Structures are given as structure tokens and as C-alpha cells.
Amino acid sequence: MRIPRDVSGADLASALRSLGYKCTRQEGSHLRLTTERHGQHHITVPNHRAVKLGTIRNILKAVANHHEITLDEVLRQLRF
């Protein structure tokens, strides 16, 4: 599955809610998301209009590694 382009930080954070992530704090233009599923996990999402493709890929790979699923499965669950 292809990683979407032109995704905003707010849209990415909203999509990650389906995997149990909640915004725990914001510092400047970055959101800190935390989940308690499968143990505690924190990720930082830049709250920009368009997040760079490499940044999106790294965030989604970290989420996939934490939940022990593939990157494609993360994309299916987030419905991108």
C-alpha cells in the first residue's frame, strides 16, 4: 500500500486515534501522542499543514513496530 502524500499533522494525529493514541501534550508545533495498548508508546507528530513523506513513513514504521504489525496493516487500519 502507498503512503499518502499531503497529510497534515492534525490529520495524522486524528487517524492515529483509531490505534489508541491520544494527544498528551503540545509544545510549539509538535504534538506528543501516547498509547497504552501493548505497553506505553510515545510518538511526536509535527503539526504542520503538510508533513514530509519521510517523516510520515518513520512515524508509521514506529507505530507498526510497537503494535507488532506490518506497515501495510497500519495503513489499512488508518484508512489512508
N, C-alpha and C positions, 0 to 999 in steps of 0.2 A: 504494500500500500504506500502511496505517496504522502510525504509530509506536506501539509498545506502551507501556502505562502500568504503573506499579508495578514497574519493573525496578530491581533493586538494583545498586549499583556493582560488586559481585563478579560478578553475572550478566552485566553488560555487558562487563566485562573478560574474562570467560571466553568469551563469544561472539566477541569481537574476536580471540581466538587463531586462529580459522579464517582470518583475513586476515593472519596472520603477526605479530600484536602480542604482545609479551612484557612482563611487568612488570619494569621495570628498577630501580625504587626506590619506596619509600613514605615519605611524610612526613605524619605525623598521619593524617588521614582521607582522604588523596588518594593515588591510585595513578598512577605515571608509566608509560605504556606506550609501547614503541618498536617500530617495524618497520624492516626493511632492504629490503623489497620496493619496487621503483620508487624507490629512494633512501631515505635515512633520514627518518623522520617520528615525532614525539613528540606524544602527547596526554595530557591529565590527566583522570582519571576520579575523581569523588568516591566514596569507599567508604561510601556511606550505604545505609540499608535501602531507601529509595525515592528514586531520582534524579528531579528535576523534569523534566517533559516538554520544556521549552525547552532544558535542559542536554543531554538525550539527543539532541535534534534537532541542536544545534550540534556535538556530538561526531561524530554520524553524517555530517553535512554535511562536516566537516573530513576525515573518512576517505574519503568519496566523492570530494572534490576531489583528495586526494592520489593515490588509485588511478585517477582519471580515469574514474569510472563514476557512474551516477545514484544518487540516494538510494534509489530503489526496488530497484535491483540490490544495494545494500549490505544492505537489509532481507531480500532473498531469500537472500543468501549467509549471513547471520547466523541465518536461520530463526526470526525473531521472529513 
